[in-house]
Amino acid sequence: MPRFLSFRCSVIVLALFAICGGSAPAAAQYFGQNKVQYRSFDFQVMKTDHFDIYFYESERPGIDIAARMAERWRVRLERLLKHELRGRQPLVLYGSHTDFEQTNVIGGAIGEGTGGVTEPVKRRIVLPLAGPLADTDHVIGHELVHAFQFDLSAAVGRHAETPLSRLPLWFIEGMAEYLSLGSVDANAAMRVRDASSRSSSSTSSSRRPSGSGMNTASSPGSNESQSSAT
């Protein structure tokens, strides 16, 4: 009998633990989901005419170049959008993508394919100095477009909805890519041609009579297999 009571008590305790644990955030219930910081960064601040650039000593050689890029992009975008950013613009730079993934400026995990982030509250731009200078220049320009978007659509009032929140993501990101790359870009043109060809092929295949004997879902060159590859 005591053994049976002990078993019942164990079951009750486990049930209560499961109920209490169920109210915790999902991210906290799985090992490895929290952002891991492998090292601490001793950030310094370089002040240019319009930017506060945060960096640490190991990336010092590239900071002057990044500062010139940022100031050039600010001039271009202010002239193009006919708008001057309010206040100073924060720019947080990391020396590698691994360091960038550890940032606490942005909540949540940062994937390997993320080249930079601009958070809307304080308009902070965060990105790694990795890859060719042309890529860094493009990412700074892209993220600075987002900073202009956030500044232009700033909410009136504390809890007001910003106009930017009502725009589709394709427009927000498309505008940033268009203004940072220009109207002529080989990679962008390739993707448009690829999307156009897939769209036309899917339209023509949908016009075929059913039961034609061609299984487009399993054929090697079908749209589905191309989509999963990209």
Beta strands, then each sheet from edge to edge (+ up, - down):
strand 1: 44-47
strand 2: 51-55
strand 3: 89-94
strand 4: 117-118
strand 5: 125-128
sheet 1: 1+ 2- 3- 5- 4+
end
